[in-house]
Amino acid sequence: MKTYPAEPFKIKVVEPCKTMTREERLEVCKKAGYNTFLINSEDTYIDLLTDSGTTAMSDKQWAGMMIGDEAYAGSKNFLHLQEIGREYYGFKHIVPTHQGRGAENLLSRLMIKPGDYVPGNMYFTTTRYHQEANGAAFRDIIIDEAHDSQKDLPFKGNIDLNKLQALIDEVGAEKIPYICLAVTVNLAGGQPVSMANMRAVKELAHKNGIKVFFDATRCVENAYFIKAREEGYANVLVKDILKEMMSYADGCTMSGKKDCLVNIGGFLCMNDDDMYTRARELVVVYEGMPSYGGLAGRDMEAMAIGITESVDEGYIEHRIKQVEYFGDKLIAAGVPVVQPIGGHAVFLDAKLFLPHIPQEKFPAQSLAAHLYIESGVRSMERGIISAGRNIETGENHKPKLELVRLTIPRRVYTYAHMDIVADACIKLYKDRGKIKGLKFTYEPPMLRFFNARFDIAD
Ligand SMILES: *Cc1c(COP(=O)(O)O)cnc(C)c1O
């Protein structure tokens, strides 16, 4: 029988979970325009909206907060972060930013010229936004199987090297400033990339004079999957796997709010000295001095400590297996989910869950709203609403995957919470015929999923 490890921590501080009646939740949901982003945390029972910044910090991290050096320049916490960043990620330079998208903004501005192409293994919302806003066209070069929610592959986040070669042949390498390789791939369901694939991508890219930047947001989760699934890594420490992964990149952007186990923070890394000089020039415009990048000294300290904790073998095994435990329950009950279960979340396949609702009526958005109404569990849409519109034609992007993401915060909930959420999803699946689609009542022009409002469609 499959076993799941107990929490490798004990609980020192608690925050009560609030319960409400179904009528109260229906009222809240209507007021929020059926958008779970617009529901207050206070009105949520179990909050699986995101794993971003929702981590419970350790006692060591909180102790680190007390030794924040809030000097405007040259904070000792920056020096600590720099040292830890070099040791664990292996890049020569680190530029702190307020969160991941701050680093994406810098990278896109530094590398992209109008008319360029940036290939990636599926898009991410803020990442693609910054690429397009700087004049690049995004091209998806992930393997085809990643778009099939039911295909069970160990490394479903891999880049298809033929697609990369085809793009090079089509537009020319000089039009491709860098490849954006996400480890793991959030929108594919938290699917990992194999070490062999990273190695091959770097080889092909460098042969053509193209750089490789990782979206390292969930790189430690990816490292654990390599340990568990890729030949030759079973006995290698996650810490060493992470360092090898990073050796196949020229740099990375990082949302520290995920795998660095902090509530706020991020960074941009690179090896190139000239690029670092230009990044230092740019960061002062958008974030702050290169030695704080929009963060308080204490935040950088917590992030440095979080990086060391993130590669703890017990921590990361429990992290991945807790998510798997939840997914396994849904699979056993026949609820359609993306398979295999990814690193940070379980994704309901809304097209299979609600086959009676066409994609134009936003099945995933509706499913997320109804899960909240029925159970108080908050999730988010990752489908046609998140994909947004083509920046030139104004047409809706129509992603193959129409998903509801139930994201597990790190070190926050227990297996008993996972049981409650699984039962709520199973019950909703049994009653799925009652769920209707939605229509927009307000559609923001960019990153619309954050603030959009809806009503029940006829
Ligand atoms: C969260 C996330 C980002 C952006 O990071 P923020 O810290 O939210 O700005 C970028 N890429 C991926 C894959 C993410 O999940």
The ligand as a Gaussian input file, in Angstrom:
#p B3LYP/6-31G(d) Opt

LIG

0 1
 C        3.750000      32.926000      -9.283000
 C        4.453000      32.691000     -10.540000
 C        5.154000      33.716000     -11.183000
 C        5.094000      35.166000     -10.734000
 O        5.550000      35.340000      -9.455000
 P        4.911000      36.435000      -8.440000
 O        5.772000      36.284000      -7.240000
 O        3.491000      36.049000      -8.216000
 O        5.030000      37.758000      -9.089000
 C        5.876000      33.381000     -12.312000
 N        5.886000      32.140000     -12.812000
 C        5.212000      31.133000     -12.230000
 C        5.264000      29.771000     -12.818000
 C        4.461000      31.379000     -11.089000
 O        3.762000      30.379000     -10.538000

